[in-house]
Amino acid sequence: MHCMVEVFKTNVRRRKEADLLVTDLLRSFPFYRINFDLMDRDNILRVEGNSVHVEEIIDVMKARQYECEVLN
């Protein structure tokens, strides 16, 4: 089984915010592995899964008033 990884640039700054967002995202995407790297200058959101629904991830983040875009 092939695992996809998508990396997003965000404006999430605090660990508490990141933890709440991970919990929220896992409600919608329970089979993904999701984490933030807030030490990275782009405040990375990393999502791993069999098929990552990029637009849906971005929509969830934007609905919570956070910027989120695929990092190339």
C-alpha positions, 0 to 999 in steps of 0.5 A: 500500500502506497502512502502519500505525504502532503505538506502545507504552509500555514500561519499556525503559531502556537502548539495549543492551536496546532493540537486543537487543529490536529484533533479537528482534522482527525475527526474528518480524516481519521485514517491520516497521520497529521502533525505540525512542525512549528519550528519550521519557518513555514509552520508546516502541516504534514498529512500522510495517508493512502490518498490525501484530500488536499482541497478538503484539508485546506477548506477545514483550515480556512473554515477555522480562520487559518491560512493553508496552502500546499508547499511545493 
